[in-house]
Amino acid sequence: MTGRSMQARATYLDHLSGKRRRKLRLARQRLEAAGPVALEILDAPAALDRALDDHVALEAAGWKGRAGTGLGERPDEVAFLRAVLADLGSEGRLRVARLRRDGRVLASAILTITGAEAWVLKIAHDEADPEAAPGVQLVHRLTETVLAREGIDRIDRIDSCAPPDFALGSTFWTERRPIAHLLVEAGRDPLFPLARTLERARERVARARLTSRSGRSA
């Protein structure tokens, strides 16, 4: 999503079809049937550590937890991410956007900030009621908030950092920046050809998983 004039911001989501808008409206009604859902934008350093715990727990309750690939299965990565959040949070360069109902986190997105741009580092959502689509609702409401310049100041652009054709971001954000993935050999390493082969295999598996998840979501 790119920074634009206020007039362009007002029409930014006009590409959404009538059918899509009806689905979003019905999903929001379903999500709020059990009570009002609030959008929170956290930036206070003291709140970010707890927000990470909530994010990890939300991810662990979903398909990543069942597959054993969630952050909760990798404490070293959680510790690294916690340190990153603390460092960036102390510099005002991190936000956690989330939807909550009665203290329960329904969707969470961790965004890093560089200048007037935000980058989606991690996103997770409650999978208990797919028809309510809390992850989609979070991205939609976050987009509306940024366009209105409310609650998440000085942000003119958000990049999903997602692979091509990932529907959650591209539904609302029509622009994309090229993403490059480079594996660089540092000196002459006899194991580099093996590492390159394994990385290509990992990419094929990742694409297959993305295709499978997209099919289930559709």
N, C-alpha and C positions, 0 to 999 in steps of 0.2 A: 504494500500500500504506500503510495507516494504522496509527499507533501504537495498540496495544491491550494489554489485560491479558495476563499470561503464559499464562493458560488459553486466551484467544482466539487468541494467537499459535500455540499448539500445534495449533489446528484451522483455521488460516487457509487452508491449501491443500486443505482437504477438498472444495472444489468441483471439484477435478480428477477427472474420470471415471476409471473403471478402465481404459478404453481409452487415455486420455491418459497415465496412469501407466505402462502397459506400453510405450507408445511412448517415453516419456522414459527408462525403464529400458534398453530395447534400444538407444536412441541413445547412452546413456552407455557401455554395454558396447562399442559399435562405436567410440566416440571413444577409449576406453582400450585398445583391442585392441593398439595399437602401443606401449603403455606408460602408466603412471599419469599422470593429468592433474591439475595442482594449480591451485587457485584462489588468486590473489594479490590483495591489497588494498594498493595503494601509496599512501602519503601523504607520504613524505619528499621535500622539495623537490628534492634532488639526483637522485632517481629519476624525477621527472615529465618532465623534458626528453627523456630517452631513451625513456620510455614513449610520448610523443607521436610520436617518430620511428617506433617500432614500429607505432603505431596508423595513421599515415599510410601506411606500407608495406603493412599488411594491407588497408586500404581500396583502395589502388591495384591490388592483385592481384585484386580482385573486379569486379563489374559496374560500379561507379562509375568504376573505372580504365578499363575498356573503353569506357565511354560518354563519357569525358573530363570527368566531373563530380566526380571525387574531389578531396580536399584537395591531393594531390600536383600537381594541375594548376593550383593557385592559390597560389603561394608567398606572396603578400601575406596571404592568410587564415591560412596556416600560421604566419607571423610574428606575426600578431595573436593567434592562439590560444596560441602559445608564451608571449607576454607575459602573457596572461590566466592561464595555468596557473602561471606564475612568481609573479604577484601573489597569486592565491588560495592557492597552495601555501604561500607564506610565512606566510599567516594561518591555515593549517590548515583551509582551506575547500575542499579539493579531494581527490578520491580517483580512482584508476584501478584498476578491477577487471578482472581478465583471467584467462583460462585459458591455461596453458602446459604443454607437454610437451617435455622435453629441451631447454629453451631456446627452443623455437618457440612463438610466440604464436598461439593458435587463435581467440581472441575477446577483444575489448577494449571496455570502456565507460568513458567519462570522465564523472564525476559532480561537480557543484558542490554545496556544502554551505551551507545557511543554517539556523542553529540545529540542530534535530533532524531536518531534512528534507534529502533528497538529490534532485537533479534530473539526469536523464540528458541530458547535453549532446551526446555523440556515442557511437555504437556501431558496431563493425565485426566481421566474423568471416571465418574462412577458408571459402571456398566450394568447396574441392577435393572434399569429401565431404558433399554435402547431407544424406544419410541420418544422418550423425552429429550434425547440427544444433548446431554449437558455440555459435552465438549464443543459441539457446534454452537450451542447457545452462548458459551463463554466467548468464542471467537467473534460471534455476531455482536454481542454487547460491547466487547472490547473495541471492535471496529467503530461502532457508533460513538463510543466515548471519545476515542481519539479524533474522529471527524469533528465532533462538537467541541474539542479542546477542553474536556471536562475530566478532572481527576487524574489525568496522566499527562502532566504539563510538558511542553517543549518537545513532544514527539510528533514528527511529521511523516514518519515512514515506519512500517513494520515489515520485517522479512520473516517468512515462516521457517526458513532454513530447511525446508522439507524437500524430498525428492520430487521430480516432475510428476504431475498428475495425481498428487496427493490431495484428495478432495477437501479435506478439512480447511486448509488454507486457501486453495485456489477458488473455492466457492465464493469467497468474499474479496480476496486480493487478486486482482487480475494481472498485475505486473509480476515479473520474475527476474531475478538476477541469475546469471550463469553460476553454477556450482562446480568447482573443480576439486577432484580428489587426487592428490599426488603422493606417491610413495618414492621417497628420495633415498638413494644409497649414500651413506656417509663413509666415504673411503671405499676401498675394495674389500668387500665382505663375501666370503665363499658361500654364505647362507642366504645372500640376497635373492638369488633366483628362486630358492624355495619360498622365501617370504613373499615374493611377487606372485608366485603360483597360488599360495594360500590366500592372499588378499583377493585375487581374482575369483577364487572359489567362494570366499565370503561375500563378495559383491553379488554373485549369482544367487546365492541363498537368500540374501537380503531382498533382492528384487522379487524372487519367488514368494517370499513371505508377504511382501507388500501387495503383490497381485492377489494372493489368497485372501488377505484381510480386506482389500478393496472389494473383492467379489462378495464376501460375507456382508460387508456394510451395505452394498447395493441391494 
